[in-house]
Amino acid sequence: MAADQVVVHDAGEGRVVCVDSAYDADGRNTGTDVVVTGSYCGVLPARFVSAHRPRAAIGLDCGIGPAGAGVAGLWYYEALDIPAAAVDVMTVLLGDGVDVWTNGVVSMVNDPARRAGVRSGMAVADAARRLLAADAATGLGPADTTNRTVVVSGDDGDVVCTDSIAFGLPSDTDRNVLCTAGHTGRSAVPYLRRVRPRGFICSDGGRGRDDSGIAGLAVVGAEGLAGACVDARTAAMGDGRSTYDDGVISARNDPAAARGVEVGMPASEAALRLLSGPPAPP
């Protein structure tokens, strides 16, 4: 192994490899390795590391900074279904990948890393081992990554989180409640009509001028489709699981109100109320 890469853990099917700079990741790491870098976890380093499709990546938060630039690479990785974590810069020596492995403490994670069991406050060595034990990245392209997760399973239907209503499936029609994370403006209406889930929760997108971010609620409500929105200030746009876990209902249409969905209610409770109701009329 060249001096620019240091193997600190070898599990046979994959390794934890430390590099001082994100630019030192290369084809040796493709598919199997967790790459721990001494670089910040911004978009630029993520571009260089992700080009080699490692199993997972860990970088520094570098104080996070304006517009979250120090950790913005987390979501770049997430779009490629690569688990990634950022490390509290005050716990490590910048530019020293081995020190990040030895002393680092995780400060932020993306959704694939969270699903692998990595959490804020975890030692980097523990986080890297969890990432190594998780399934390797799927190789899906950005448009193919839906982050579909069943959070409640019932005999007659499920509550399913996915990042956009555009990712609804035929199996959701008349059966499942979808918790998604785009706005509910007019552009959402064709997707809602195509999927016709038992119910849905999207984001209000910050409402927008003339409440355009929730305009689709009334349109599909008039067709009997029950739905609600969460306040975009309470849940992360583009993350359906955050809609369910963190969202607070800011608006609902009449069919959803008839099922007991109320403004100010946690989205997780609203989803259960939507699941208890009948499918929308055809």
N, C-alpha and C positions, 0 to 999 in steps of 0.2 A: 504494500500500500504506500503510495507516494506521501510525502510529508504534508501535502495540502489536505489530506484526509486522514483522520485518526479514528480507527474502530475502537469504541469503548465497550461495546456489548455485541456478542455474536450468538444468535439463537438458531443458527443453522439455516432456517428458511429466510432469514433476514437479519440485518445488522442495524445498530445505532452508530452512525458515522458523524463525527464532529468536523466542521470546517470553520475556519476563521472568517471567511467571507462567503456570501451566497454565490459568488461567481466561481467558487471552487467546486460546487456540485457539478456532476457530469454524468455521462452514460453509465458509469459504474454503479450508480444508485438507482437506476430505473427499476420500478416495480417491487423492490424488496426492502429498501433501506429507509429508516427514519433519519432524516438529515437535520442535525442540530447546528445552527449557524450563529456566528457572532455578529451578524448583520441585523439591521432593523427589519421589521416585518411589514414593510411597505409594499406598494405595488411593484416597484422596480425590482427589488430582490426576488419577489414572488415570481415575476416573469422569468427570471433566469433559473430559479430552482425548478419551477413547474415544467419548464421545457423538457426536463429529464424524467418527469413522471415518477418521483419517489413515492414510497408508501405513505409518508407523512413528512411534515416539515415543522421546525421550531425556530423562531427568531426572537428578536428583542422588541419591546414596545417603544423604547427610546423616548419615554415621556409622553407618548401618544401624539401630542402636538395638535396644531390647527387642523380642523376637518378630519381628525383621526388619522393623519397621514402615516404615523408610525406603526399603525396596526391595520391599515387598509388592505394589505395583502391577505389578511385572513379571509376576506370575502372573495378575493380573486381566486384563492385556492378553493374556497367552497364551491364556486361556480364550476370548478373542474373536478369536484368530488374528492379533493385531497384534504385529509385532516390536517389541521395546522393549529399551532398555539403560539401566543406571544408571551414573553418573559419579562418580568419586572426588571427594568434596567438597573435599578439600585441594588439588585442582588448579585450582579455579575460584573466581570470585566469585559468591556466592549472589545470586539475583535478577537475574542479568545473562545473558540467553540468548546474546548474541553472544560473551561471554567463555567460556561453556561450549563453543561451537563452536570458538573460537580456541585455547583452552588445555586443555580437558578431556581426561581419560583415562578410558576405560571401566573400570569395576570389576566389573560383573556384567551378564549378559544373560539373556533368556528363550529358550525353545527356538526360536521362529520367527526371532529375531535370530541365534541360533547357526547355524541352517540357511542364513541369508543370508551367513554368513562373518564375523560380528562376534565378536570375542574380547576377553576381559579384557586390559588393557594397551594396547589400540588407541587411537589418537588419535580424538577425537570426530569431527573433520572426515572422517577416513578411514571411520569407522563409518557416518556419515550418508550418505556417497556409496554405500557398499555397500548400505545399506538402500534407497536411492533406486533402485538398479539392480535390486533384487530385485522379484519379482512383488508387486503390490499386495495388500493384505489381501483375503481371499476373501469376506468378508461373512458367513461362517458364524456361526451362533449358538453359545453355549457348549456345548450338548449335541451339536452336530454336529462339533466339533473333536476328531478322534481322534489326530492326530499319527502316522499310520501310516507307517512307514518300513521298507523291506526292507534289512536290513544284510548278509545273506548270501543269495546266489542260487545254487540248484543245479538240476540237471536234474530231480530228483525232488521237490524241495521247497525252501522258503525259510525263513530266520529273519526274522521280522517283529516289529518293535517297535510297540506301540500302548498307549495309556495305561490301558486297562481291558480285561479279558476280555470285557466286555459289547460291545466293538467288534469282536469276531471276526466273520468273514464266512464265507459258505458255501464260498468258494474256499479257506479254510484247512482244511476238514474232511479228515482223513486225509493231509494233505499238508504243512502248514507247522508250524513251531515258533513259538509266540507268546511273546514277552517282554512282559509287562504289568506293571502297577504298583499294583494293588489287593491287599488281603489275600486269603488263601486260606481264609477261614472258610466256614461252611456256606452263606452267601449267594452264594458264587462257584460252587457246584456246579451249579445249573441252567444257568448260562452255559457252563460247561465241557462239560456233557452236550449242550447244543444245538450247540456248535461242533465238539466232538470233534477238536481239532487233533492232529497227529502227536505233539506234545509241548508242554509249557508251562512257563514260569517266571513266577511271581508274587512278591509280597512276603509276608513272614511277619507284617507289620503290627505288629511288636514283640511277637509271640507272644500276648499277652493271657492272661487267667486260663484255666487248664486247657488251655493251648496252643490256644485257640480260633481263633487267627489262621492256623493251618495244618491245621485239622480237615478241610478239603476234600480234602487230599492223599490220605488213606487211603480216603475215600469213593470217589473216582474211580479210585484205584489198584486197588481191588477189581474195577473194571470194565475194567481193562487200560489205562487212560489214564495215560501216563507224565508226571510233573510234579515240579517242585521249587519251592522258595521261596528268596528271598534275604533276608539279614538287613536289616531296615528301617534299621538304623544305617549301612549301607554304600551304600544307593541311595535316591534321592528317591522317596517315595510319589507316585503320580500321574504319573510320567514313565517310560514304558516304555523309552526310550532309556537312561536312567540305570540301569534294571535290567540292561540288557545291558552297558553300558560300565563301570559301577561296582560292580555287585552281587556279593556273595560268597554262595555257597550255604550255607544254614543248615539245610535239611531237604529230604528227597526221599522219594518213595514207592517201593515195591518195583519197579514197572516201570521207573522212572528209574534205580534202582540197577543193574538188570540191563543197562542200556545204558552203565554206567560212570560215572554221575553221582555225585559224592562231596561230602560236607559239607566246606566250606573251599575248594572249587573256584571260580574266577571264573565268573560266569554266562555269559560269552562262550564259554568252553570247554564248559560244560555244555550250552549250546544246540546246539553242533555234535554233541555225543554224542547228544543227543535226536534230532537230524535224521538221524543215521545209522541209527536203528532203524526197525522197521516200523510202520505205522499200528496203532492199537489195534483189537482185535477188535470187531465190531459188537455 
